[in-house]
């Protein structure tokens, strides 16, 4: 989002920034959601296929859709102009288009504000709702989970976690969220650095660590 800390930092470093979906997307809830979905697909196509003039899936015949799906599994360094090594999502709430997920195996991370796996992840668990659910459950620990992204909500392999004590009876969703966020800032930077520097390894069972 333009104006957020990450965006401002990138601009200060001379790093190009793009906004998806465009801020001008307006309208009722369903219309706005559809605009965001189209923007996500457009971003995937731009990264994977080098753009292409904003083609519309509704206008494609089956053969063209199949061709594009096949091309989406190809190298992402092709004609897009982007040399993408790692994709870092900051609590992104939507499912990533499957072709984009498949193009970055073991290279796309997201962070969730509770310990996973467990009852505090998946569809509908975002923002303050997560911390409300943690407190309602009586859990003694919460904390951020950094995980690789797959085609389901909050189900990718866990790369890193940091435990945060839940303080009864005084904690509120807001006070817990503040402490978890501080832990997020620490652990996500560490996990991203490990991934970018090639220090992440995998067990034979598919468990990542660094």
TIPAVEX-247952 format. One record per residue (C-alpha): x, y, z. Coordinates in steps of 0.5 Angstrom, whole numbers, plus 2048, in hexadecimal, padded with zeros to 3 digits. Layout:
// residues N
[node [X Y Z]];
...
// end
This chain:
// residues 210
[node [800 800 800]];
[node [803 807 7FE]];
[node [805 80B 804]];
[node [806 805 809]];
[node [80D 803 80C]];
[node [810 7FE 807]];
[node [80D 802 801]];
[node [811 809 804]];
[node [817 805 805]];
[node [817 802 7FE]];
[node [817 809 7FB]];
[node [81C 80B 800]];
[node [821 806 7FD]];
[node [81F 807 7F6]];
[node [81B 800 7F5]];
[node [815 800 7F0]];
[node [80E 800 7F3]];
[node [808 7FE 7F0]];
[node [801 7FD 7F3]];
[node [7FC 7F7 7F2]];
[node [7F7 7F8 7F2]];
[node [7F6 7FF 7EF]];
[node [7F4 804 7F5]];
[node [7EE 807 7F0]];
[node [7EB 800 7F1]];
[node [7E4 802 7F4]];
[node [7DD 800 7F4]];
[node [7D9 7FB 7F8]];
[node [7DC 7F5 7FC]];
[node [7DB 7F0 7F7]];
[node [7DD 7F5 7F1]];
[node [7E4 7F7 7F5]];
[node [7E5 7F0 7F7]];
[node [7E5 7EE 7EF]];
[node [7E9 7F4 7EE]];
[node [7EE 7F1 7F3]];
[node [7EE 7EA 7F0]];
[node [7EF 7ED 7E9]];
[node [7F5 7F1 7EB]];
[node [7F8 7EB 7EF]];
[node [7F8 7E7 7E8]];
[node [7FB 7ED 7E4]];
[node [800 7ED 7E9]];
[node [802 7E5 7E8]];
[node [801 7E6 7E1]];
[node [806 7EC 7E1]];
[node [80B 7E8 7E5]];
[node [80A 7E2 7E1]];
[node [809 7E3 7DA]];
[node [80C 7EA 7D9]];
[node [805 7EE 7D9]];
[node [801 7ED 7D2]];
[node [7FD 7F3 7D2]];
[node [7F8 7F1 7D8]];
[node [7F4 7EC 7D4]];
[node [7EE 7EA 7D7]];
[node [7ED 7E2 7D9]];
[node [7E5 7E3 7D7]];
[node [7E7 7E4 7D0]];
[node [7EC 7DE 7D0]];
[node [7EA 7D8 7CC]];
[node [7EC 7D1 7D0]];
[node [7F2 7D0 7CC]];
[node [7F5 7D7 7CE]];
[node [7F4 7D6 7D5]];
[node [7F7 7D0 7D5]];
[node [7FD 7D3 7D2]];
[node [7FE 7D8 7D7]];
[node [7FD 7D3 7DC]];
[node [803 7CF 7DA]];
[node [807 7D5 7D8]];
[node [806 7D8 7E0]];
[node [80A 7D2 7E2]];
[node [810 7D4 7DE]];
[node [816 7D8 7E1]];
[node [814 7DF 7E4]];
[node [81A 7E2 7E1]];
[node [818 7E2 7DA]];
[node [815 7E8 7D7]];
[node [812 7EC 7DD]];
[node [817 7F0 7DE]];
[node [817 7EE 7E5]];
[node [81D 7EA 7E8]];
[node [819 7E7 7EE]];
[node [81D 7E3 7F3]];
[node [818 7E3 7F9]];
[node [811 7E5 7FA]];
[node [80F 7E8 801]];
[node [808 7E9 803]];
[node [807 7ED 809]];
[node [800 7EA 80C]];
[node [7FD 7E9 805]];
[node [7F6 7E7 806]];
[node [7F4 7E5 7FF]];
[node [7F6 7DE 7FC]];
[node [7FB 7DF 7F7]];
[node [7FA 7DD 7F0]];
[node [7FC 7D5 7EF]];
[node [801 7D7 7E9]];
[node [804 7DC 7ED]];
[node [805 7D7 7F3]];
[node [808 7D2 7EF]];
[node [80D 7D6 7EC]];
[node [810 7D8 7F2]];
[node [811 7D1 7F6]];
[node [814 7D2 7FD]];
[node [815 7DA 7FB]];
[node [80F 7DD 7FD]];
[node [80E 7DF 805]];
[node [808 7E2 809]];
[node [807 7E3 810]];
[node [801 7E1 815]];
[node [800 7E5 81C]];
[node [7FF 7DE 81F]];
[node [802 7D7 820]];
[node [801 7D2 81B]];
[node [7FE 7CD 819]];
[node [7F8 7CE 81E]];
[node [7F2 7D1 81E]];
[node [7F4 7D8 81D]];
[node [7F5 7D8 816]];
[node [7F2 7D7 80F]];
[node [7EC 7DB 80C]];
[node [7E9 7E0 811]];
[node [7EF 7E0 815]];
[node [7F2 7E7 814]];
[node [7F4 7EE 818]];
[node [7F1 7EE 81F]];
[node [7EC 7E8 81E]];
[node [7F2 7E4 81F]];
[node [7F4 7E7 826]];
[node [7ED 7E7 828]];
[node [7ED 7DF 826]];
[node [7F3 7DE 82A]];
[node [7F1 7E1 830]];
[node [7EA 7DE 830]];
[node [7ED 7D7 82F]];
[node [7F1 7D8 836]];
[node [7F8 7D7 832]];
[node [7FE 7D8 836]];
[node [802 7DA 830]];
[node [801 7DE 82A]];
[node [806 7E1 825]];
[node [808 7E1 81D]];
[node [809 7DC 819]];
[node [80D 7DD 812]];
[node [80B 7D8 80D]];
[node [80C 7D6 806]];
[node [806 7D7 801]];
[node [802 7D2 7FE]];
[node [7FB 7D2 7FB]];
[node [7F7 7D1 801]];
[node [7F7 7D6 807]];
[node [7FC 7D6 80C]];
[node [7FE 7CF 80B]];
[node [805 7CF 808]];
[node [80B 7CD 80B]];
[node [80D 7D1 811]];
[node [814 7D4 811]];
[node [814 7D8 817]];
[node [810 7D9 81E]];
[node [811 7DE 824]];
[node [80D 7DC 82A]];
[node [809 7E2 82E]];
[node [806 7E1 835]];
[node [7FF 7E2 835]];
[node [7FE 7E6 83C]];
[node [7F8 7E5 840]];
[node [7F3 7E8 842]];
[node [7F6 7EF 840]];
[node [7F7 7ED 838]];
[node [7F2 7F0 833]];
[node [7F2 7EF 82C]];
[node [7F6 7F5 82B]];
[node [7FB 7F4 830]];
[node [7FD 7ED 82D]];
[node [7FD 7F0 826]];
[node [802 7F5 828]];
[node [807 7F0 82B]];
[node [806 7EB 825]];
[node [807 7F1 820]];
[node [80E 7F2 823]];
[node [810 7EB 823]];
[node [80D 7EB 81C]];
[node [812 7F0 81A]];
[node [818 7ED 81D]];
[node [817 7E6 81A]];
[node [815 7E7 813]];
[node [81B 7EB 812]];
[node [81F 7E6 814]];
[node [81B 7E0 810]];
[node [81B 7E5 80A]];
[node [823 7E6 80B]];
[node [824 7DE 80B]];
[node [820 7DD 805]];
[node [823 7E3 801]];
[node [82A 7E0 803]];
[node [829 7D9 801]];
[node [829 7D7 809]];
[node [823 7D3 809]];
[node [823 7CB 809]];
[node [81E 7C6 808]];
[node [81E 7BF 80C]];
[node [81C 7B9 808]];
[node [815 7BA 80A]];
[node [814 7C1 807]];
[node [815 7C5 80E]];
[node [819 7CB 80D]];
[node [81E 7CE 812]];
[node [824 7D3 812]];
// end
